[in-house]
Amino acid sequence: MAQTTPIPQSQDDADIVAPIVAEQTADDATRAAIVEQLAETESADKDDNTRQVLPFITRLYGGLVMLLGVCTIPLIIYELAYGIRQVLDGNVTIDALALPFILSCVEVVVLIANAACMAVFGVQLLRSHRRHAARWAYALMPLTLAHGMLSLALEGFGQNLLGPFVQMAILVALSVTLDPALLQERQLQWHLKRMDEHDAYNRAVQADMLGRDQSGKGYISLDFFNIFWLFVVGCVVGLAIETVYHFVLVHEYQDRAGLLWGPFSPIYGCGAVILTVCLNRLWRKNPVVIFLASAVIGGAFEFFVSWFMEAAFGITAWDYTGQWLSIGGRTSGKYMVFWGLLGLAWIKFVLPYLLRLINRIPWQVRYSLTAVCAALMLVDIVMTLMALDCWYSRVSGVPQSAPISQFFAEHFNDAYMQHRFQTMTIDPSKSGRIA
């Protein structure tokens, strides 16, 4: 999680940050030198074209990305036209209402949008426009995630996910490197470390500057580090709430975890991130507005997760059929109300305290600690997806001859998976797999 205590972007910000950095310096000459250096950084930040040229390897990657994006669009259109021609000529028969066909159509749209954005992203890297490149990197992340999820639903877990995985890793690395807010934070960190300004940093924390949206439009800065820790806290807190709720309701303990290891429910982690992103600019609004928005967003998200798990793995994790305002058994009015209350509490009460808690991560280790935790979480998620994919294959009667399949059959067999994911059942006939 990275908090954004920016190098000043306006004269008002300069009046705030410059005294924090300069107050305890040894003499007036040192203070003047530091203020002058920060002023130069402010001036450079105002015009994206005046910034330092990006490293050659980054611009080379930008050129390759631009070419890939420009060349991919006509190739996709050509293959789409060829497929349509084959159908019209009667060489290929399709079922337009079949789930695999619908998923394939959505994947084509996502690939075209991804290619177009990659082309623009590459241009911004070539021109060394850090701010715009960082924004396009953030825009590409959900498209890359959608591509990976669609590929997983259509083809299962395999080499087909390598491309989206590598692209997502590069986008995360570049967004952290390019994002001006994070760059400014690292520059301020360097100044504070060189000057040993621990007291100044503590005053910045107490002033509630770190991690806040400096534009004033939202409450929290939506950068990678903030989002990651919101995801982790959402995973743990959501699992705890659901476990207690189930115990109170049926007087029975049930393991509600969603990953192979740890007390994590990624559904609630993703829900926390989505609610934060969607409601960040509504935090000053009327509680009724926040409640209604949270209910709609949470209900739509729950519906999508239920549908995707069924399409990708034939998994049914919950069924609300027969409940008030049930929508296909995937969500209901009752749980949309719960999502509304959770969203309201999250934005109005939990988020401010959570931001202060995240600020307690030691300044010197926040990057390394976040990187290690993110790597561990990634391993947990990937292993869980692979275990679910192998579980699906075993239930489907697919021979488990590959070494990786045998490994999961031995260490994460059907009994283990059913015990770990006690709310899940698998029916391969419900999935949208191509084969």
C-alpha positions as CSV (number, residue, x, y, z in Angstrom):
1,M,0.0,0.0,0.0
2,A,1.4,3.3,-0.9
3,Q,0.2,6.5,0.7
4,T,0.4,9.6,-1.4
5,T,2.0,12.4,0.4
6,P,2.8,14.4,-2.8
7,I,5.6,16.7,-3.6
8,P,3.5,19.9,-3.9
9,Q,1.4,20.2,-7.1
10,S,0.1,23.7,-6.3
11,Q,1.2,26.7,-4.3
12,D,-1.1,25.7,-1.5
13,D,0.4,22.2,-1.3
14,A,3.9,23.8,-1.4
15,D,3.0,25.9,1.6
16,I,2.0,22.7,3.5
17,V,4.7,20.2,2.5
18,A,7.7,22.5,2.3
19,P,7.6,23.5,6.0
20,I,7.2,19.8,7.0
21,V,10.3,18.9,5.0
22,A,12.4,21.9,5.9
23,E,11.4,22.8,9.5
24,Q,14.1,20.8,11.4
25,T,17.0,21.2,9.0
26,A,20.3,22.3,10.4
27,D,20.5,25.8,9.0
28,D,18.8,28.3,6.7
29,A,20.9,27.4,3.7
30,T,19.8,23.7,3.9
31,R,16.2,24.7,4.2
32,A,16.5,27.0,1.1
33,A,18.1,24.3,-0.9
34,I,15.5,21.7,-0.1
35,V,12.6,24.1,-0.8
36,E,14.2,25.0,-4.1
37,Q,14.5,21.4,-5.1
38,L,10.9,20.6,-4.2
39,A,9.8,23.7,-6.2
40,E,11.7,22.4,-9.2
41,T,9.9,19.0,-8.9
42,E,6.6,20.9,-8.7
43,S,7.4,22.8,-11.9
44,A,8.3,19.6,-13.7
45,D,5.1,17.9,-12.5
46,K,2.9,20.6,-14.1
47,D,3.9,19.7,-17.6
48,D,4.1,16.1,-18.5
49,N,6.2,16.8,-21.6
50,T,9.0,18.3,-19.5
51,R,9.6,15.2,-17.4
52,Q,12.7,13.1,-17.6
53,V,12.7,10.7,-20.5
54,L,11.8,7.2,-19.5
55,P,14.5,4.5,-19.7
56,F,15.2,3.0,-23.1
57,I,13.9,-0.4,-22.1
58,T,10.6,1.1,-21.1
59,R,10.2,3.0,-24.3
60,L,11.2,-0.1,-26.3
61,Y,8.5,-2.0,-24.5
62,G,6.1,0.8,-25.3
63,G,7.0,0.6,-29.0
64,L,6.4,-3.2,-29.0
65,V,3.1,-2.8,-27.2
66,M,2.0,-0.1,-29.6
67,L,2.8,-2.3,-32.6
68,L,1.2,-5.3,-31.0
69,G,-2.0,-3.4,-30.3
70,V,-2.1,-1.9,-33.8
71,C,-1.5,-5.3,-35.5
72,T,-3.8,-7.3,-33.2
73,I,-7.0,-5.4,-34.1
74,P,-7.0,-6.1,-37.8
75,L,-6.1,-9.8,-37.1
76,I,-9.0,-10.2,-34.7
77,I,-11.3,-8.5,-37.2
78,Y,-10.0,-10.8,-40.0
79,E,-10.5,-13.9,-37.9
80,L,-14.0,-12.8,-36.9
81,A,-14.9,-12.1,-40.6
82,Y,-13.5,-15.5,-41.6
83,G,-15.5,-17.2,-38.9
84,I,-18.7,-15.4,-39.9
85,R,-18.1,-16.4,-43.6
86,Q,-17.6,-20.0,-42.6
87,V,-20.9,-20.0,-40.7
88,L,-22.7,-18.3,-43.6
89,D,-21.3,-20.9,-46.1
90,G,-22.5,-23.7,-43.9
91,N,-19.1,-25.1,-43.1
92,V,-19.5,-24.4,-39.4
93,T,-22.6,-24.9,-37.2
94,I,-23.0,-22.9,-34.1
95,D,-25.5,-22.5,-31.3
96,A,-25.9,-18.8,-30.8
97,L,-27.5,-19.3,-27.4
98,A,-24.8,-21.7,-26.1
99,L,-22.7,-20.4,-23.2
100,P,-19.3,-21.1,-24.9
101,F,-20.4,-19.1,-28.0
102,I,-21.5,-16.2,-25.8
103,L,-18.3,-16.2,-23.8
104,S,-16.3,-16.3,-27.1
105,C,-18.1,-13.3,-28.4
106,V,-17.4,-11.4,-25.2
107,E,-13.8,-12.4,-25.3
108,V,-13.5,-11.0,-28.9
109,V,-14.9,-7.6,-27.7
110,V,-12.5,-7.6,-24.7
111,L,-9.5,-8.5,-26.9
112,I,-10.3,-5.6,-29.3
113,A,-10.7,-3.1,-26.4
114,N,-7.5,-4.4,-24.9
115,A,-5.5,-4.1,-28.1
116,A,-6.8,-0.5,-28.7
117,C,-5.8,0.5,-25.1
118,M,-2.4,-1.2,-25.5
119,A,-1.7,0.9,-28.6
120,V,-2.5,4.1,-26.8
121,F,-0.5,2.9,-23.7
122,G,2.5,2.2,-25.9
123,V,2.3,5.7,-27.5
124,Q,2.3,7.3,-24.0
125,L,5.4,5.2,-23.0
126,L,7.2,6.2,-26.2
127,R,6.5,9.9,-25.5
128,S,7.6,9.5,-21.8
129,H,4.2,10.8,-20.5
130,R,4.3,9.2,-17.0
131,R,0.9,10.5,-15.8
132,H,-1.0,9.4,-18.9
133,A,0.9,6.1,-19.2
134,A,0.0,5.3,-15.5
135,R,-3.6,6.1,-16.1
136,W,-3.7,3.8,-19.2
137,A,-2.0,1.1,-17.2
138,Y,-4.7,1.3,-14.6
139,A,-7.3,1.1,-17.3
140,L,-5.7,-1.9,-18.9
141,M,-5.7,-3.9,-15.6
142,P,-9.4,-4.7,-15.6
143,L,-9.4,-5.6,-19.3
144,T,-6.4,-7.9,-18.7
145,L,-8.2,-9.5,-15.8
146,A,-11.4,-9.9,-17.9
147,H,-9.3,-11.5,-20.7
148,G,-7.8,-14.0,-18.2
149,M,-11.2,-14.8,-16.6
150,L,-12.8,-15.5,-20.0
151,S,-9.9,-17.6,-21.1
152,L,-10.1,-19.5,-17.8
153,A,-13.9,-20.1,-18.3
154,L,-13.4,-21.2,-21.9
155,E,-10.2,-23.3,-21.8
156,G,-9.5,-24.0,-18.1
157,F,-6.3,-23.4,-16.3
158,G,-3.3,-23.8,-18.6
159,Q,-0.8,-22.0,-20.8
160,N,-3.7,-19.9,-22.1
161,L,-3.4,-17.8,-18.9
162,L,0.3,-17.1,-19.3
163,G,-0.2,-14.1,-21.6
164,P,-2.7,-12.3,-19.3
165,F,-0.6,-13.1,-16.3
166,V,2.6,-11.6,-17.8
167,Q,0.7,-8.6,-19.0
168,M,-0.9,-8.0,-15.6
169,A,2.5,-8.3,-13.9
170,I,4.1,-5.8,-16.3
171,L,1.2,-3.4,-15.9
172,V,1.4,-3.5,-12.1
173,A,5.2,-2.9,-12.2
174,L,4.9,0.0,-14.7
175,S,2.0,1.6,-12.8
176,V,3.9,1.6,-9.6
177,T,7.0,3.0,-11.4
178,L,5.2,5.6,-13.6
179,D,2.4,6.9,-11.2
180,P,3.5,10.5,-10.4
181,A,1.9,10.3,-7.0
182,L,3.9,7.3,-6.0
183,L,7.0,8.8,-7.6
184,Q,6.5,11.9,-5.6
185,E,6.1,9.8,-2.4
186,R,9.4,8.1,-3.0
187,Q,11.1,11.4,-3.6
188,L,9.7,12.8,-0.3
189,Q,10.7,9.6,1.4
190,W,14.3,10.0,0.1
191,H,14.4,13.6,1.5
192,L,13.0,12.5,4.9
193,K,15.5,9.7,5.1
194,R,18.4,11.9,4.1
195,M,17.4,14.5,6.6
196,D,16.3,12.0,9.3
197,E,13.0,13.9,9.5
198,H,11.1,11.3,11.5
199,D,9.2,14.0,13.4
200,A,8.1,15.6,10.1
201,Y,6.8,12.3,8.8
202,N,4.9,11.7,12.0
203,R,3.3,15.1,11.7
204,A,2.3,14.2,8.1
205,V,0.6,11.1,9.3
206,Q,-1.2,13.0,12.1
207,A,-2.3,15.6,9.5
208,D,-4.0,12.7,7.7
209,M,-2.1,13.5,4.5
210,L,-0.9,10.1,3.6
211,G,-3.1,7.9,1.4
212,R,-5.8,10.6,0.9
213,D,-7.0,11.6,-2.5
214,Q,-5.2,14.8,-3.0
215,S,-7.6,16.0,-5.7
216,G,-10.3,16.2,-3.0
217,K,-12.8,14.4,-5.2
218,G,-12.5,11.1,-3.4
219,Y,-11.5,10.0,0.1
220,I,-8.7,7.5,-0.6
221,S,-6.0,7.5,-3.2
222,L,-6.7,4.5,-5.6
223,D,-3.2,3.3,-6.1
224,F,-1.9,-0.3,-6.1
225,F,-0.7,-0.3,-2.5
226,N,-3.9,1.1,-1.0
227,I,-6.0,-1.3,-3.1
228,F,-4.0,-4.3,-2.2
229,W,-4.3,-3.8,1.6
230,L,-8.0,-3.0,1.2
231,F,-8.3,-6.3,-0.6
232,V,-6.5,-8.2,2.2
233,V,-8.6,-6.6,5.0
234,G,-11.8,-7.2,3.0
235,C,-10.9,-10.9,2.6
236,V,-10.3,-11.4,6.3
237,V,-13.1,-9.2,7.7
238,G,-15.6,-10.5,5.2
239,L,-14.8,-14.1,6.0
240,A,-15.1,-13.4,9.8
241,I,-18.5,-11.7,9.3
242,E,-19.9,-14.5,7.1
243,T,-18.6,-17.2,9.5
244,V,-20.2,-15.6,12.6
245,Y,-23.4,-14.9,10.7
246,H,-23.7,-18.6,9.6
247,F,-22.9,-19.8,13.1
248,V,-25.5,-17.5,14.7
249,L,-28.1,-18.5,12.1
250,V,-27.7,-22.3,12.0
251,H,-25.6,-22.9,15.2
252,E,-22.9,-24.7,13.2
253,Y,-19.3,-23.8,12.3
254,Q,-18.6,-24.0,8.6
255,D,-15.3,-23.2,6.9
256,R,-16.2,-20.4,4.5
257,A,-12.7,-19.7,3.2
258,G,-12.2,-19.2,-0.5
259,L,-8.5,-19.9,-0.9
260,L,-6.5,-23.0,-0.2
261,W,-4.5,-21.4,2.6
262,G,-5.3,-18.7,5.1
263,P,-8.4,-17.0,6.4
264,F,-9.3,-15.3,3.2
265,S,-12.5,-15.0,1.2
266,P,-11.5,-13.3,-2.1
267,I,-15.2,-12.5,-2.9
268,Y,-15.3,-10.1,0.0
269,G,-11.8,-8.7,-0.8
270,C,-12.8,-8.0,-4.4
271,G,-16.1,-6.6,-3.1
272,A,-14.3,-4.2,-0.8
273,V,-12.1,-3.0,-3.6
274,I,-15.1,-2.6,-6.0
275,L,-17.1,-0.7,-3.4
276,T,-14.2,1.6,-2.6
277,V,-13.5,2.3,-6.3
278,C,-17.2,2.9,-7.1
279,L,-18.1,4.9,-4.0
280,N,-14.9,6.7,-3.4
281,R,-16.3,10.0,-4.7
282,L,-19.6,9.5,-2.9
283,W,-18.2,9.4,0.7
284,R,-19.6,12.9,1.4
285,K,-23.0,12.0,0.0
286,N,-26.2,11.2,1.8
287,P,-26.1,7.8,3.5
288,V,-29.2,6.8,1.6
289,V,-27.5,7.3,-1.7
290,I,-24.5,5.3,-0.5
291,F,-26.7,2.5,0.8
292,L,-28.6,2.2,-2.5
293,A,-25.5,2.4,-4.6
294,S,-23.8,-0.3,-2.4
295,A,-26.8,-2.5,-2.6
296,V,-26.9,-2.4,-6.4
297,I,-23.2,-2.8,-6.8
298,G,-22.9,-5.6,-4.3
299,G,-25.9,-7.5,-5.8
300,A,-24.5,-7.2,-9.3
301,F,-21.1,-8.3,-8.1
302,E,-22.5,-11.3,-6.3
303,F,-24.5,-12.3,-9.3
304,F,-21.4,-12.1,-11.6
305,V,-19.2,-14.1,-9.2
306,S,-21.9,-16.9,-8.9
307,W,-22.3,-16.9,-12.7
308,F,-18.5,-17.0,-13.4
309,M,-17.8,-19.8,-10.9
310,E,-20.5,-21.9,-12.6
311,A,-19.3,-21.0,-16.1
312,A,-15.7,-21.6,-15.4
313,F,-15.8,-24.6,-13.1
314,G,-19.4,-25.7,-12.9
315,I,-19.3,-24.7,-9.2
316,T,-22.4,-23.6,-7.2
317,A,-21.3,-21.9,-4.0
318,W,-24.7,-20.5,-2.9
319,D,-28.3,-20.7,-4.1
320,Y,-30.9,-18.1,-3.0
321,T,-33.7,-19.5,-5.0
322,G,-37.0,-18.8,-3.3
323,Q,-35.8,-15.9,-1.3
324,W,-37.2,-12.4,-1.6
325,L,-36.2,-10.7,-5.0
326,S,-34.1,-13.7,-5.9
327,I,-32.4,-13.3,-9.3
328,G,-31.7,-16.7,-10.7
329,G,-30.7,-17.8,-7.2
330,R,-27.4,-15.9,-7.6
331,T,-28.4,-12.9,-5.4
332,S,-31.5,-11.7,-3.6
333,G,-33.1,-8.6,-2.0
334,K,-32.0,-9.8,1.4
335,Y,-28.3,-9.9,0.5
336,M,-28.5,-6.7,-1.5
337,V,-29.6,-5.1,1.7
338,F,-26.7,-6.6,3.5
339,W,-24.3,-5.3,0.7
340,G,-25.9,-1.9,1.1
341,L,-25.3,-1.8,4.9
342,L,-21.8,-3.2,4.4
343,G,-21.0,-0.5,1.8
344,L,-22.4,2.3,4.0
345,A,-20.4,1.1,7.0
346,W,-17.3,0.6,4.9
347,I,-17.2,4.1,3.3
348,K,-18.5,6.1,6.3
349,F,-16.8,4.4,9.2
350,V,-14.4,1.7,8.4
351,L,-12.3,3.3,5.6
352,P,-11.0,6.3,7.7
353,Y,-9.9,4.0,10.5
354,L,-8.5,1.5,8.1
355,L,-6.4,4.2,6.4
356,R,-4.9,5.2,9.7
357,L,-4.2,1.5,10.4
358,I,-2.4,1.1,7.1
359,N,-0.4,4.2,7.8
360,R,1.1,2.3,10.8
361,I,3.0,0.1,8.4
362,P,6.6,1.3,9.0
363,W,7.7,3.8,6.4
364,Q,11.0,2.1,5.6
365,V,9.5,-1.4,4.9
366,R,6.1,-0.6,3.3
367,Y,7.2,-1.4,-0.2
368,S,9.1,-4.6,0.6
369,L,6.4,-5.8,3.0
370,T,3.6,-5.1,0.4
371,A,5.6,-6.9,-2.3
372,V,6.2,-10.0,-0.2
373,C,2.5,-10.1,0.9
374,A,1.3,-9.6,-2.7
375,A,3.5,-12.4,-3.9
376,L,2.2,-14.8,-1.2
377,M,-1.4,-13.9,-2.0
378,L,-0.7,-14.4,-5.7
379,V,0.7,-17.9,-5.0
380,D,-2.4,-18.7,-2.9
381,I,-4.8,-17.5,-5.6
382,V,-3.0,-19.3,-8.5
383,M,-2.7,-22.6,-6.5
384,T,-6.4,-22.3,-5.6
385,L,-7.4,-21.9,-9.3
386,M,-5.2,-24.8,-10.3
387,A,-6.7,-27.0,-7.6
388,L,-10.3,-26.1,-8.6
389,D,-9.4,-26.8,-12.3
390,C,-8.0,-30.2,-11.4
391,W,-11.0,-30.9,-9.2
392,Y,-13.3,-30.1,-12.1
393,S,-11.3,-32.4,-14.4
394,R,-11.5,-35.3,-12.0
395,V,-15.3,-34.9,-11.6
396,S,-15.6,-34.6,-15.4
397,G,-13.8,-38.0,-15.8
398,V,-10.7,-36.5,-17.5
399,P,-7.7,-38.8,-17.1
400,Q,-5.2,-37.3,-14.6
401,S,-2.0,-38.4,-16.4
402,A,-0.1,-35.1,-16.4
403,P,2.4,-34.6,-13.5
404,I,0.7,-31.4,-12.3
405,S,-2.7,-33.2,-12.3
406,Q,-1.3,-36.1,-10.4
407,F,0.3,-33.7,-7.9
408,F,-3.1,-32.0,-7.2
409,A,-4.9,-35.4,-7.1
410,E,-2.4,-36.6,-4.4
411,H,-2.2,-33.5,-2.3
412,F,-5.6,-31.8,-2.9
413,N,-8.0,-34.7,-3.7
414,D,-11.8,-34.5,-3.9
415,A,-12.2,-35.2,-0.2
416,Y,-9.7,-32.4,0.7
417,M,-11.3,-29.9,-1.7
418,Q,-14.8,-30.7,-0.4
419,H,-13.7,-30.3,3.2
420,R,-11.9,-27.0,2.4
421,F,-14.6,-25.5,0.3
422,Q,-17.6,-26.8,2.2
423,T,-20.2,-24.6,0.4
424,M,-19.2,-25.6,-3.1
425,T,-20.6,-28.4,-5.3
426,I,-19.4,-29.1,-8.9
427,D,-21.6,-30.0,-11.9
428,P,-19.6,-30.1,-15.1
429,S,-22.7,-29.9,-17.2
430,K,-23.3,-26.3,-16.0
431,S,-19.9,-25.0,-17.1
432,G,-19.1,-23.1,-20.3
433,R,-15.9,-25.0,-21.2
434,I,-15.3,-25.5,-24.9
435,A,-14.1,-29.1,-24.3
